[in-house]
């Protein structure tokens, strides 16, 4: 079997990240998330603070969740475009290494020409996502609801700018999963089964 890539887009609070990580563990394949940002930082010889935009996050009182508002930093359009260009090279190199799961960062768009690709989007009703923010992230309900709205808005703007379509657009997805129906473990098992069937594992 040739290398395959599974890209996972997700709504904030849908638990898409832990689900994707669990699937990678179950399949014993590589998992790429913040590794992408770190590698971009290394190749650009730029500090992670530039890429993650921590100061901007502190300004808005978002703390460690600030990086989710701006998937790969902020600044001038030229800088963002340069970061995105380097990110594309990083993802292509990661895909060439072996089977993997990539989370967010327009990976569904950047991997669109990959021969063996499965594009997944994980979503959940807003109230369920707010509960997850309270239970798993230790946020207040008010903070969780604001984060769900703000992060999704930022991700949509970022994705629409570079990919030309909204994250989770059914026209560009192969599988849409409501994680609220199956929970983290159940969604991970379901996705693992689909991947195994799809790629003949």
DARA-V153377 format. One record per backbone hydrogen bond with DSSP energy under -1.0 kcal/mol. CO is the residue of the C=O (numbers start at 1). NH is the residue of the N-H. E is the energy in kcal/mol with one decimal. If there is no record, write none. Layout:
co-><CO CO>
nh-><NH NH>
e-><E E>
This chain:
co-><4 5 6 7 8 9 11 15 16 17 18 19 20 21 22 23 24 30 32 33 34 35 36 37 38 39 40 41 47 47 48 49 53 54 55 56 57 58 62 63 65 66 70 76 77 78 79 80 81 82 83 84 85 86 87 88 89 90 91 92 99 100 101 102 104 106 107 109 111 116 118 119 119 120 121 122 123 125 126 127 128 129 130 131 132 133 140 141 142 143 144 145 146 147 148 149 150 151 152 153 154 155 156 157 158 159 166 169 175 177 178 179 183 184 185 186 187 188 189 190 191 192 193 194 195 196>
nh-><100 118 102 120 104 122 14 19 20 21 22 23 24 25 26 27 29 101 103 36 38 39 40 41 42 43 44 46 50 51 52 53 57 58 59 60 62 61 65 66 68 69 73 80 81 82 83 84 85 86 87 88 89 90 91 92 93 94 95 96 30 6 32 8 107 110 111 112 114 5 7 174 175 9 177 11 179 129 130 131 132 133 134 135 136 139 144 145 146 147 148 149 150 151 152 153 154 155 156 157 158 159 160 161 162 163 169 172 121 123 181 183 187 188 189 190 191 192 193 194 195 196 197 198 199 201>
e-><-1.9 -2.2 -2.7 -3.2 -2.5 -2.6 -1.9 -1.8 -2.6 -2.5 -2.1 -2.2 -2.2 -1.9 -2.4 -2.2 -2.2 -2.3 -2.3 -1.2 -2.3 -2.3 -2.3 -2.5 -2.0 -2.6 -2.0 -2.5 -1.1 -1.3 -3.6 -1.6 -1.5 -2.4 -2.0 -1.5 -2.8 -1.1 -1.9 -1.8 -1.3 -1.7 -1.6 -2.4 -2.8 -2.1 -2.7 -2.5 -2.2 -2.3 -2.6 -2.0 -1.4 -2.3 -2.6 -2.1 -2.3 -2.5 -2.5 -1.6 -1.6 -2.2 -2.9 -3.0 -1.5 -2.9 -2.1 -1.5 -2.4 -2.8 -2.2 -2.6 -1.7 -2.9 -2.6 -2.0 -2.0 -2.1 -2.5 -2.0 -1.9 -2.0 -1.9 -2.9 -3.2 -2.0 -2.8 -2.3 -2.0 -2.5 -2.3 -1.9 -3.1 -2.8 -1.4 -1.8 -2.2 -2.9 -2.3 -2.1 -2.4 -2.8 -2.7 -2.0 -1.9 -3.0 -1.7 -2.0 -2.4 -2.6 -1.5 -2.6 -2.3 -2.2 -2.5 -2.4 -2.7 -2.4 -2.3 -2.0 -2.5 -2.5 -2.3 -3.0 -2.5 -2.3>
